[in-house]
Amino acid sequence: MGCKFEPCTGYFFVASDMKPLSDQKDEIPSRAVENCGVSDQACHAKCQSYDSDLKPFCAEVNGISSLIGSHTDGKVSKENCGACSFTCDHADASVEDIKGSVARSDHVENADPDGCLTAKNGSCMAADDLPQEFEREQAGGTLEELFFSNDEEEDDSDWDPASSLVVNRWFCLNCTMPNVDEITNCLNCHELKGSGISGYDAFKSQIAQAALVSPDTELPPVSTAIGFDERMLLHSELEVKPNPHPERPDRLRAIAASLAAAGIFPSKCSLVPPREITKEELLLVHTPDHIESVEQTKNMLYSYFTSDTYANGHSACAAKLAAGLCADLASLIVSERVQNGFAMVRPPGHHAGVKQAMGFCLHNNAAVAALAAKRAGAKKVLIVDWDVHHGNGTQEIFEGDSSVLYISLHRHEYGNFYPGTGAADEVGILGGQGFSVNIPWSRGGVGDNDYIFAFQNVVLPIASEFAPDITIISAGFDAARGDPLGCCDVTPMGYSIMTSLLSAYSKGRLLVILEGGYNLRSISSSATEVVKVLVGEGSGFRFESSPSKEGLKTVLQVMKIQQQFWPVLGPTYALLQEQQGSVFPKSTNKANGLKKRKHSGGPWPFWWKFGSKRFLYKALYEGRNLRKIKGSGEGKSFDSAEP
């Protein structure tokens, strides 16, 4: 069945011979499910190998999950339907890959562990649990009773315990969440089973038609340039894991298809010729040992820097291409050959520090671009990082440098959200004090209102005072509505507004670098809206932000700390303190319509608020692997590790 694009308030939605997802009421399980991502505490370290082939449990026998995530509206929204089309006719078809690498439409290239879904009563069920119509009364309330209770004694001499635990699953192409075979629509994002990306081939066929812009070309200055190379699609996780990895090549395919469908590429922007970054350029950011460790992956079929940061034989090349494209775009913008640019690159970079790769990141693309901009003549560089995770690598690289101002808006939860860094009092060191500005959200579910409020009262006043020569956006779209890791609520229009606000500084010299974002519809629609601003198609807006109570508290905390370095914040801080009651009326929470996760009370397990990602990962997944199942006499014993 073919798919077509139809306009939907600036982006596009799926239309096919099948009914729209929202109309397939008979296809969606009767259990009312809200959209929910996986708690990043538990799933950002998502690729650890298990000691057995059994899928680790993350739920009690009655479906109450140990994983809690922030919840957003589960309906398919206009803001979240990217311009890339998802076709539904290729259950057995393969997506065309380059250089012989294989991609399957029903299996995204590797793993994100078990998701959780929130039912009406607020409890959290594992995504592997059967929906309501498939639930059956269990014999008892323990795992032993679940697996072994029987009215009649049976001969189990040839019983294979693993066979009783296998659940046939399919993984959503859009969000990578697992679903049981009987379900035809993803319980997390409502994407149809067997969907695929349509439109990337159109983008690829137009690459040859795009004008190339580089320091050596004689073309007149252009407005917007895009950095992309197909070889970055070869970076993927090769080791077979129980679940697909969220940082997958389809992320770039979805964005590329969206830009082509919106008519932005190639007619309204140019293409930057790709090149691999040189070792000399990387040495300005990373240690020789780090560079060599990434380079050595060329000689391995696959390898891991951390449990969630993979590499294969093509990853070193992909990482150098990403960094090289970012460096060249920054140089072209500073030299005024290009007004602005979008680096559509992977692997992402903002977690990569001076001497370590982590969090899916190998080389720090934003840091490479910032130093390239300085070599091209920029005196001051502003980096705004709106990825839902704190860019610990970028902050580490520049924390003592007063010529690079780093501002990050991220989910923090008092250090309990990955990577745990980025508290408001992390302001830089030595001569760089005051040039690290962290806006750490204390919860999930943060949306447009809080982000715009933080921009108006912290980001923009400091940016104006700093007066950068170029602005670099570390544009992770994992704070977008529907993202399975970020669990926040920023819309494509919210990203468009933030981009427009930043374009007013540094004379419009703006470089947007792709970081995270793992819901294909969310990242494609959000990235398209951002690029529309770059090419001058951003619609006018008038946005009055009304922050949540927690958002206002966070912003006031940041202003209190930063006003000693940026006195321009002082008057606004005093005014907001005086007007705090009127700024945040009691009805604001309801008006925002955010689904907030409670931090105490309710049915939540006690341990969700503890410790780091790695502690939770080991406790939840490794600790829950089945160690042994044995039977003796009339009864049988079931041994499992406690979390």
C-alpha positions in Angstrom: 0.0 0.0 0.0 1.4 3.4 -0.9 1.5 6.4 1.3 1.1 10.1 0.4 1.9 13.3 2.1 -0.8 15.8 3.1 -0.3 19.1 4.9 -1.1 19.3 8.5 -0.3 22.6 10.1 3.2 22.9 8.7 4.2 19.2 8.6 2.7 16.0 7.4 0.8 13.0 8.5 0.5 9.4 7.4 -2.3 8.5 4.9 -2.4 5.1 3.3 -4.9 2.6 2.0 -5.2 1.4 5.6 -7.2 3.4 8.1 -5.3 6.1 10.0 -3.9 5.0 13.3 -6.3 7.1 15.2 -9.3 5.4 13.5 -8.3 1.9 14.1 -10.1 1.6 17.3 -10.7 -2.1 16.9 -6.9 -2.6 16.4 -5.9 -0.9 19.6 -6.1 -2.9 22.9 -9.0 -2.1 25.2 -6.6 -1.1 27.9 -6.4 2.7 27.7 -2.7 3.4 27.6 -0.9 6.8 27.7 2.3 7.4 25.9 5.2 6.7 28.1 8.9 6.5 27.6 11.3 4.2 29.4 12.8 5.8 32.5 16.2 6.9 31.4 17.6 5.8 34.7 16.9 2.2 33.8 17.3 2.1 30.0 19.9 4.6 28.9 22.5 1.9 29.5 20.6 -0.2 27.1 22.9 -2.7 25.5 24.4 -4.8 28.2 24.7 -8.5 27.2 22.8 -11.0 29.3 24.3 -14.2 30.8 21.4 -16.2 29.4 19.0 -16.1 26.5 16.1 -15.5 28.8 14.6 -12.1 28.7 15.0 -10.5 32.2 11.8 -9.7 34.0 11.0 -6.1 34.9 7.5 -6.7 36.2 5.6 -8.5 38.9 3.3 -11.3 37.9 0.3 -9.0 37.7 2.0 -6.6 35.3 3.1 -3.9 37.8 6.5 -2.8 36.4 9.5 -1.7 38.4 10.2 1.0 35.9 8.6 4.4 36.2 8.7 6.9 33.4 7.2 10.3 32.8 4.0 10.1 30.9 2.7 12.2 28.0 -0.4 12.1 25.9 -0.6 8.9 24.0 -2.8 10.1 21.2 -1.1 10.7 17.8 -0.7 14.5 17.8 -0.2 16.9 15.0 3.0 18.1 16.5 4.4 14.6 16.5 3.7 13.4 13.0 6.9 14.1 11.1 7.1 14.8 7.5 8.6 11.4 6.8 6.1 8.8 5.7 5.8 5.4 7.3 4.6 2.8 4.9 2.9 -0.4 5.9 3.4 -2.7 3.0 6.8 -4.2 3.6 6.7 -6.8 6.3 9.2 -8.8 4.3 10.8 -6.0 2.3 14.2 -4.7 3.1 15.3 -1.1 3.2 18.1 -0.4 0.7 21.4 -0.1 2.4 24.8 1.0 1.3 27.8 -1.2 0.9 25.9 -4.3 1.6 24.8 -3.6 5.1 21.3 -5.0 5.7 18.3 -3.3 7.4 15.0 -4.9 8.1 11.8 -3.0 8.1 10.4 -4.9 11.1 13.5 -4.7 13.1 15.4 -1.5 13.8 19.2 -1.9 14.0 19.6 -2.8 17.7 18.6 -2.5 21.2 16.7 -0.5 23.8 15.6 -2.6 26.8 12.1 -3.1 28.2 9.7 -0.2 28.0 6.9 0.6 30.3 3.4 1.8 29.7 1.1 3.7 32.0 -2.5 2.6 32.4 -5.3 4.8 33.6 -4.8 3.9 37.2 -1.3 5.3 37.0 0.5 2.0 37.5 3.3 1.1 35.2 3.2 -2.2 33.2 6.1 -3.7 31.3 5.8 -3.4 27.5 6.3 -7.1 27.3 3.2 -7.9 29.4 0.1 -8.9 27.5 -2.6 -6.3 27.2 -5.8 -6.6 29.2 -7.6 -9.0 26.9 -4.8 -11.4 27.1 -4.4 -11.4 30.8 -5.6 -14.4 32.7 -6.2 -15.2 36.3 -3.0 -16.6 37.8 -2.9 -19.4 40.2 -1.1 -17.4 42.8 0.8 -14.2 43.6 4.4 -15.5 43.3 6.5 -16.5 40.3 6.7 -20.0 41.7 2.9 -20.3 41.6 2.8 -18.7 38.2 5.1 -21.1 36.5 4.5 -24.3 38.5 1.0 -24.5 39.9 -1.0 -27.3 38.3 -4.1 -29.3 39.3 -2.4 -32.4 38.1 1.2 -33.7 38.6 2.9 -33.9 35.2 6.1 -35.5 34.0 8.5 -32.6 33.3 11.6 -34.6 32.6 11.8 -33.1 29.1 10.6 -29.7 30.0 12.6 -26.8 28.7 12.2 -23.8 31.2 13.2 -21.3 28.6 10.4 -22.3 26.3 7.8 -21.2 28.9 9.3 -17.8 29.1 9.5 -16.9 25.5 7.1 -14.2 24.3 6.9 -13.5 20.6 7.5 -9.8 20.1 7.8 -7.1 17.5 9.7 -3.9 17.9 8.2 -0.6 16.8 10.1 1.1 14.0 9.2 4.5 15.3 10.1 4.2 19.0 11.8 0.8 19.3 9.5 -0.3 22.1 8.6 -4.0 22.2 5.1 -5.3 21.7 3.6 -8.8 21.7 2.7 -10.3 18.4 -1.0 -10.1 18.9 -0.9 -6.3 19.0 -1.1 -4.5 15.7 -0.4 -0.9 17.0 2.5 0.0 19.3 1.2 0.5 22.8 3.7 3.3 23.3 3.3 5.4 20.2 0.4 3.7 18.3 2.6 3.1 15.3 1.3 0.4 13.0 3.1 -3.0 13.1 5.3 -3.4 9.9 5.6 0.3 9.3 8.7 1.6 7.4 10.3 4.8 6.2 9.2 6.2 2.9 10.9 9.1 1.2 14.6 8.5 2.0 15.2 7.3 -1.6 13.8 10.6 -2.9 16.3 12.5 -0.7 19.2 10.3 -1.8 18.4 10.8 -5.5 18.5 14.5 -5.1 21.9 14.7 -3.4 23.6 14.9 -6.8 21.3 17.9 -7.7 22.3 19.9 -4.6 24.7 22.8 -5.0 28.0 22.2 -3.2 29.4 24.9 -1.0 33.0 24.9 0.4 35.8 27.4 0.9 37.1 26.4 -2.6 33.9 26.9 -4.5 33.2 30.1 -6.4 29.5 30.1 -5.7 28.0 33.2 -4.2 27.1 33.1 -0.5 24.1 30.9 0.3 21.6 31.1 3.1 21.6 27.5 4.5 23.9 24.5 4.1 23.4 21.0 5.2 26.0 18.5 6.2 25.3 14.8 5.4 27.0 11.7 4.2 25.6 8.3 3.6 28.5 6.5 5.2 27.3 7.7 8.6 24.4 5.2 8.2 26.9 2.3 8.4 27.5 3.0 12.1 25.1 0.5 13.8 25.1 -2.1 16.5 26.0 -5.5 15.0 25.8 -7.7 18.0 22.4 -9.3 18.3 20.7 -8.0 21.4 17.2 -8.7 22.8 16.0 -5.3 21.7 16.9 -2.7 19.1 19.3 0.1 20.0 17.6 3.5 19.9 20.6 5.3 18.3 20.1 3.7 14.9 20.6 4.7 11.2 16.9 5.2 10.7 17.1 8.4 12.7 19.0 10.1 9.8 16.8 8.4 7.1 13.6 9.8 8.8 14.9 13.4 9.0 16.2 13.3 5.4 12.9 12.0 4.1 11.1 14.7 6.0 13.3 17.5 4.6 12.8 16.2 1.1 9.0 15.9 1.6 8.8 19.5 2.9 10.5 20.7 -0.2 13.5 22.1 1.7 16.2 19.9 0.2 17.7 20.4 -2.3 15.9 23.5 -3.6 16.4 25.8 -0.6 19.8 24.8 0.8 23.2 23.7 -0.3 25.3 20.7 0.6 28.7 20.7 2.2 31.2 18.2 0.7 32.0 15.6 3.4 35.5 15.0 4.7 37.0 13.2 7.7 38.3 15.3 10.5 42.1 15.2 10.8 43.9 13.8 13.8 45.4 17.2 14.4 42.0 18.8 14.7 40.8 16.1 17.1 43.8 16.6 19.3 42.5 20.1 20.1 39.6 18.4 21.8 40.5 14.8 22.8 43.5 13.0 24.2 45.7 10.8 21.9 44.6 7.7 23.7 40.9 8.5 23.1 41.5 9.1 19.4 43.4 5.9 19.0 40.8 3.9 20.9 38.1 5.1 18.4 40.4 4.5 15.5 41.1 0.9 16.6 37.5 0.0 16.1 38.1 -0.2 12.4 39.8 -3.5 13.0 37.0 -5.1 14.9 33.7 -6.5 13.8 32.0 -4.8 16.8 33.1 -3.4 20.1 31.8 -1.4 23.1 33.2 1.7 24.9 30.5 1.4 27.5 27.6 -1.0 27.8 25.4 1.4 25.7 28.1 2.9 23.4 28.8 0.5 20.5 31.1 0.6 17.5 31.7 -1.5 14.4 34.2 -1.4 11.6 32.6 1.7 10.1 32.1 3.7 13.3 35.5 5.5 13.3 34.9 6.7 9.8 31.4 7.8 10.6 32.6 9.7 13.7 35.3 11.5 11.7 32.8 12.4 9.0 30.4 13.8 11.5 33.1 15.9 13.2 34.5 17.0 9.8 31.1 18.2 8.5 30.5 20.2 11.7 34.0 21.8 11.6 33.5 22.8 7.9 30.0 24.2 8.5 31.3 26.3 11.4 34.1 27.7 9.3 31.8 28.5 6.4 29.4 30.3 8.7 32.1 32.4 10.4 33.6 33.3 7.0 30.1 34.4 5.8 30.1 31.9 2.9 27.0 30.5 4.5 24.5 32.2 6.8 23.6 29.2 8.8 23.7 25.4 8.7 22.3 22.1 9.8 24.7 19.2 10.6 22.6 16.0 10.0 25.2 13.7 11.6 25.7 10.7 13.7 27.0 9.3 16.0 26.1 12.2 18.4 28.8 13.9 20.4 28.0 15.9 23.4 28.7 13.2 26.0 32.2 12.5 24.6 34.7 14.1 26.9 38.3 14.8 26.7 39.3 11.2 27.1 36.2 9.0 27.0 33.4 7.9 24.7 30.0 7.4 26.4 26.3 7.9 26.0 26.3 6.8 22.3 29.0 9.5 21.5 32.5 9.0 20.1 33.9 12.4 19.2 32.5 15.7 20.5 31.1 17.3 17.3 30.0 20.6 19.0 33.4 21.1 20.6 35.2 20.4 17.3 32.9 22.9 15.6 33.4 25.6 18.2 37.2 25.4 17.9 36.9 25.4 14.1 34.9 28.6 14.4 37.6 30.2 16.5 40.3 29.2 14.0 38.1 30.9 11.3 38.0 34.1 13.2 35.3 33.9 15.9 36.3 35.4 19.2 33.4 34.2 21.2 31.2 31.1 20.7 27.9 30.3 22.3 26.8 26.6 22.6 23.2 26.1 23.6 22.4 22.4 24.4 18.7 21.5 24.5 19.2 17.7 24.4 17.3 16.2 27.3 20.6 14.8 28.7 23.3 17.1 30.0 26.2 17.5 27.7 28.8 16.5 30.2 31.5 16.1 27.6 31.0 19.6 26.1 31.0 21.2 29.6 34.2 19.3 30.6 36.0 20.5 27.5 35.2 24.1 27.9 34.6 24.6 31.6 37.8 26.7 32.0 37.4 28.6 28.8 35.8 32.1 28.9 35.6 32.4 25.2 33.1 29.6 24.9 29.8 30.0 26.8 28.0 26.7 27.4 24.3 26.8 28.3 22.4 23.5 28.8 18.7 22.8 29.5 18.3 19.2 30.5 16.4 16.8 32.7 18.5 16.3 35.9 16.3 15.2 38.8 18.9 16.1 41.4 21.5 14.0 39.7 19.4 10.9 39.2 18.9 11.3 35.5 21.7 10.3 33.1 24.5 11.3 33.1 24.0 12.8 36.5 26.0 16.0 35.9 24.7 19.5 35.1 23.6 20.8 38.5 22.8 24.5 38.7 25.9 25.2 40.8 28.3 23.8 38.1 29.4 27.1 36.8 32.9 26.4 35.4 36.3 26.5 36.8 39.2 29.0 37.1 38.8 31.7 34.4 35.8 30.0 33.0 33.6 30.5 36.0 30.2 31.8 34.9 30.6 30.4 31.4 28.8 27.1 32.2 25.1 27.7 32.7 23.0 24.7 33.6 19.2 24.7 33.8 18.4 21.4 35.4 14.8 20.3 35.3 13.7 18.5 38.4 11.2 16.1 36.7 10.1 14.7 33.4 7.2 16.0 31.3 8.7 19.4 30.8 7.2 21.2 27.8 7.2 24.3 25.7 6.2 26.7 28.5 9.1 25.9 30.8 11.6 25.9 28.0 10.5 29.2 26.6 10.3 30.8 30.0 13.9 29.7 30.7 15.0 31.1 27.3 13.3 34.5 28.0 14.7 34.9 31.5 18.1 33.1 31.5 19.4 32.0 28.1 18.6 35.2 26.0 19.7 37.8 28.6 23.1 36.0 29.1 23.5 35.5 25.4 22.9 39.1 24.7 25.4 40.1 27.3 28.0 37.6 26.0 27.5 38.8 22.4 28.8 35.7 20.5 30.2 35.7 17.0 28.5 32.3 16.3 25.8 30.3 18.0 26.0 26.5 18.0 22.9 24.5 19.0 23.5 20.9 20.3 20.1 19.9 19.0 19.0 16.7 20.7 15.3 16.1 20.0 14.9 13.6 22.9 13.0 16.2 25.0 10.3 16.0 22.3 6.9 14.7 23.0 6.8 10.9 22.6 10.5 10.2 22.9 11.0 6.9 24.7 14.1 8.0 26.6 13.5 11.7 27.4 9.8 11.5 28.6 9.3 15.2 28.1 6.8 17.3 26.2 8.5 19.8 23.8 6.6 20.2 20.5 8.0 20.9 17.0 6.7 24.4 17.4 8.6 24.8 20.7 11.8 23.9 18.9 11.0 26.3 16.1 10.5 29.1 18.6 13.7 28.5 20.4 15.6 28.4 17.1 14.0 31.7 16.1 14.9 33.3 19.4 18.6 32.3 19.1 18.8 33.4 15.4 18.5 37.0 16.6 22.0 36.8 18.1 25.4 36.5 16.5 24.0 38.2 13.4 22.1 35.1 12.5 25.2 33.0 12.3 23.7 29.7 13.6 24.9 26.1 13.4 22.4 23.4 14.4 24.1 20.0 15.2 22.0 16.9 15.6 22.5 15.1 18.9 19.9 12.7 20.4 16.2 12.0 19.7 14.8 8.4 19.3 11.2 8.7 18.2 11.4 8.9 14.4 8.2 11.0 14.0 9.3 13.4 16.7 12.8 14.0 15.4 11.7 14.3 11.8 9.0 16.8 12.5 11.1 18.8 15.0 14.2 18.9 12.9 12.1 20.0 9.9 10.6 22.9 11.8 14.1 24.0 12.9 15.4 23.9 9.4 12.4 25.9 8.2 13.5 28.7 10.5 17.0 28.5 9.1 15.8 28.9 5.5 13.5 31.7 6.5 10.2 29.9 6.5 9.5 30.0 10.2 6.0 31.3 10.8 5.6 34.4 13.0 4.7 33.6 16.6 3.7 35.3 19.8 4.3 33.1 22.7 3.3 34.0 26.3 5.0 31.4 28.5 3.5 30.4 31.8 5.9 28.1 33.6 5.0 25.2 35.8 5.7 25.5 39.5 8.8 23.2 39.3 10.0 25.1 36.2 9.8 28.5 37.9 11.6 27.1 40.9 14.4 25.8 38.7 14.8 29.1 36.8 14.9 31.1 40.0 17.5 28.8 41.4 19.7 29.2 38.2 19.2 33.0 38.3 20.2 33.2 41.9 23.5 31.4 41.2 24.3 33.0 37.9 23.5 36.7 38.8 26.9 37.0 40.4 28.5 36.4 37.0 25.8 38.0 34.9 24.4 41.0 36.7 21.8 41.5 33.9 19.8 38.7 35.6 19.5 40.6 38.9 16.5 42.9 38.2 14.4 40.1 36.6 15.3 37.7 39.5 14.1 40.2 42.1 10.9 40.9 40.1 10.1 37.2 39.7 10.6 36.6 43.4 8.2 39.4 44.3 5.6 38.3 41.7 6.1 34.5 42.3 2.5 34.0 43.4 1.0 35.7 40.4 3.5 34.3 37.9 2.4 30.8 38.9 -1.4 30.6 39.5 -2.9 27.4 40.7 -4.4 26.6 37.4 -1.1 26.7 35.5 -0.5 22.9 35.8 -3.9 22.1 34.3 -3.4 24.7 31.6 -0.1 23.2 30.6 -1.7 19.8 30.4 1.5 18.1 31.4 1.4 14.6 32.8 3.8 14.8 35.8 5.3 11.9 37.6 4.9 12.1 41.3 8.1 11.8 43.3 6.5 10.2 46.4 3.5 8.2 47.3 1.4 6.2 45.0 2.2 2.7 43.8 5.7 3.5 42.7 8.5 1.1 43.9 10.7 2.7 46.5 14.0 2.2 44.6 13.2 4.3 41.5 14.7 7.5 43.0 18.0 5.9 44.0 21.4 6.2 42.4 22.8 6.2 39.0 21.8 4.7 35.7 24.4 1.9 36.0 23.2 0.9 39.5 19.6 0.6 38.3 20.6 -1.3 35.2 22.6 -3.9 37.1 19.9 -4.2 39.7 17.0 -4.4 37.4 18.4 -6.4 34.4 21.4 -8.3 35.4 20.0 -9.1 38.9 16.8 -10.4 37.4 18.3 -12.9 35.0 17.1 -16.3 35.9 19.8 -18.3 37.6 18.3 -21.7 37.8 15.0 -23.5 37.7 14.8 -26.9 39.4 12.1 -29.3 40.3 12.0 -31.9 43.1 9.3 -34.1 44.5 5.8 -32.6 44.5 6.9 -29.0 44.5 9.4 -27.0 42.6 11.6 -24.1 43.7 12.3 -21.0 41.7 15.5 -19.1 42.4 16.0 -15.6 41.2 18.2 -12.7 42.2 16.6 -9.9 44.1 17.0 -6.4 42.7 
